[in-house]
Amino acid sequence: MTISNRRKRKQQITIKSLKNALIELILENNEVELITIGEISNRADLNRGTFYIHYKDKNEILEALYYDAIEGLQQALRTPYKNTNKVLLNELVVPSTKLIFEHIETNKKLFKALDLIDKDPNLYKRLEQMFWSLFTTEILFERDSLSGETEYEIFLSYQLHATLGVIKYWISRDFMYSSAFMSEQLTSYYSHRVTAMNFK
């Protein structure tokens, strides 16, 4: 390994330590506002000077956490479809749905910490913006409506908020189900229409 590669590797380890430190502190305090740079540095076993080499303030490292979470989901949505122009959504589990839940499961602490932060825009608002942009500019749903043509943006709003609702439920329940189970559940909701309502 060259000196340049060793230096880059050391920087990556330091950045990961700082991010993990902030995540742990958020989970312990259930908030981010009162956490200080000193606390983040101490938890990472680094000095404040090292923190400022990589981030100018707490907001910048917090934005880096949001980036990690959302960029991973973007990749989950794009990766399975790189070499195709069309995918039929009639499988038991849609490939991108599986990867979305696997990414969240792999990064449980990150998503749980961001779920706790009362910030505008918060995690779910940011995810909504990401999904909306992706499904209006890069990927378009093709619909088969028995009751006539549906307005795309209304349909997209329904799809996105249903997906976000399931993700939010899973995080709020501390990931009590596996990513595989959640993928199957979400896919089944899209493929099976509600047929009746029973009143107690």
N, C-alpha and C positions, 0 to 999 in steps of 0.2 A: 504494500500500500504506500503510495507516494505521500510526501508531506502535505500536499494540497488536499488529498483525499482524507488523510488523518484529521486535518484541521476541520474539514467539512463535516466529518463524522462526529467530531467532538462538539461542534456547533449544534448539530441535530440532536445529540444527547442532551445538551444543555437546554435547548428550546423545549424538548419533550418533558424534561424535569420541571421546568417553570410552568408549563401548561398543566401537567399532572398535579402540581402543588396547588394551583388555583382551583382546579376541579375538586380536589379533596377539601379545600377550605370552604368552598361553596356548599358542598354536601354536608359539612359539619355545622355551618352557620345558617343554612337555609336562606342565604342572601349573599349579595356581592358588594353592596354599597360600603359596608364598614371594613371590608378586608383591605389591608394596606400592602404597599409594595414590599415593606419590610417583612411582613408575614409570609408573603409569597416566596421571597428570597430565602428566608429561614427554613421554610418547609422544604424547599428544593435543595437545601444545604449549599446555598450560594450566597454571595454578597450582593448588596444593592447595585454596585457598579456593574456586575455581570448582567443583572436584569436590564439596566439601561443600555447596555451594548446591543440588546436584541429588541427591546420595546421602549417606546418613549413614555408610556404611562399604562395604567391598568386597563383603560378602555381599548388600547391597541391589542393587548394580549387577549382580552375578552373577545374582540372581533376575530382574532385568529382562531379561537375555539368555535365560533359560529361558522367560520369558513370551513374548518375541518369537518364539521357535522354535515353541512349542506353540500359541500363539494363531493363528499362520499356518496350522498344520495343521488346527485347528478350523474356521477359515474355509474351507479347502479342502474339508473334509467337508460343511459346511453349504451353501455357496454354490450348487452346482448344483441343489439340491433345495428352494429356498425356496418355489416356487410349485406344488409337487406333493405328493401324499399317498402316491404309490407309484412306484417305478422298477423296471423289469424289468432284471435283471443278465445280459443275454444279448448285450451289445455287445462289440466287440473290446476296447475299453478303457472301463472305467467312468469317468465324468467326474471323480468325486472322487479316484480313484486317480491320474489324470493330474495333477490340481492338487496333490496331496500331493507327488509327486516333483518337480514344477516348483518348488514352494516350497522344498524342500530344495536343489535345484540352484541356485536363485537365491541362497540363503544358505549356500553350501558352507562358508565359513570359520566361520560361526556354529555349524553342526552339527558340524563337525570338532572345533572347540574344546570344545564341550560333551561330545562323545564321549570326550575325553581326561580329563575331570574325574572323579576318584574320589570322588563325593559321594553321600550317602544322603538323599533319593532321587536317583538319577542320572538322566540323560536318558531312558533306556529305561523305568525304573520310572515316571517322570512321564508318559511317552507311554502306557504301559500303563494308568495310572489315568485319563488323559484319554479314551482310546478306550473303556475299560470304562464310564465314566460316560455317554458319548455314546450308546453302543449298548445301554444298559439304560434310558435315560430319554427319549431323543429319537428315535432311529432303531432299529428292530427288524428283524432279518433274517427273511425268510420262507423256509423250507426245504422242499425236495422230496426226501425221503429214501426210497430204494428199499428200505431195510432196516428201515423203521419210524420212528416219531417219535424224534427225538434230544432230549436234555436241552439246553435253550437255553444255559445257562451253560457247559456243557462245550464245546458247539459254538463259543460266542463266545470262550472261552479259546483254542481251537485256531486260530480265524481271526485273533485279535489277535496271538498269538505268532508265527504264520506271517508276518504282515505286518511285525511288528517285526523278525523275523529277517532278512527281505529288506532292510529299511531299514538295519539294523546292518551287514550284509554289504557293502552299497553304500558306506556311509560308511567302513568299515574298509579298503576297497579304493580309497580316494581317488577315488570317483566315476568309475571307469574306463569306465562305460557311460553313455549319455545318459538323461535322465529319460524320454524317449519309450520307449526300449528297456526300462527298468525297469518302466514302466507295463504294457507289453505282456506282459512276463514274469510279473508278479504276477497279472494277469488270467488268463493261460493256466493258472497253477497252480490257480486256483479253478475253472476250467471244464473241466479235464481230469483225470479220476481216474487214479491209479496203477493199472495193469492187471497188473503182474507184477514179480517181483524176480529178478534174475539173479545167481548166485553165481560168483565167480572162483576 
